[in-house]
């Protein structure tokens, strides 16, 4: 997308937001909207943003993060780490061990006989 000024004979130029594309090997232009009623400062600001610029200069801090809360996968990893730490501090052996295929509970659902053998070995 880009901004183009199309001259008029006896009128001010028309400011258009356009998009270029290829159709059957030829370059075509599609007008997305007319920006003639915008102020020159707004048009230049949009032109800068379309070229990859930012609305707020980098030296100006628009937002200051005072605190951020973990969410999604970060919260899941943090919760798992806290659970493993509480299990390790309680002195239980063999509970909460992880392998490459999943948790100890997932292994137990796949092979209950193996879980019984491990429980007997831990006693």
Secondary structure, DSSP 8 states (H G I E B T S, - for coil): -EEEEE--SSS--EEEEEEEEEETTEEEEEEEEE-TTS-HHHHHHHHHHHTT--SS-TTS-----S-----THHHHHHHHHHHHHHHHHHT-SSTT--BTTB-HHHHHHH-HHHHHHHHHHH-
